[in-house]
Amino acid sequence: MSFEDDDMTTQGRFSFANSKMKKIDGIL
């Protein structure tokens, strides 16, 4: 599977959202 396909999965979306949360926490 490609990374794009993995991003479409729930786990992929969770990882993406979690990484964004960490970036936001770093800014705050």
Stockholm file with secondary structure:
# STOCKHOLM 1.0

chainA/1-28         MSFEDDDMTTQGRFSFANSKMKKIDGIL
#=GR chainA/1-28 SS CCHHHHHTSHHHHHHHHHHHHHHHHHHC
#=GC SS_cons        CCHHHHHTSHHHHHHHHHHHHHHHHHHC
//
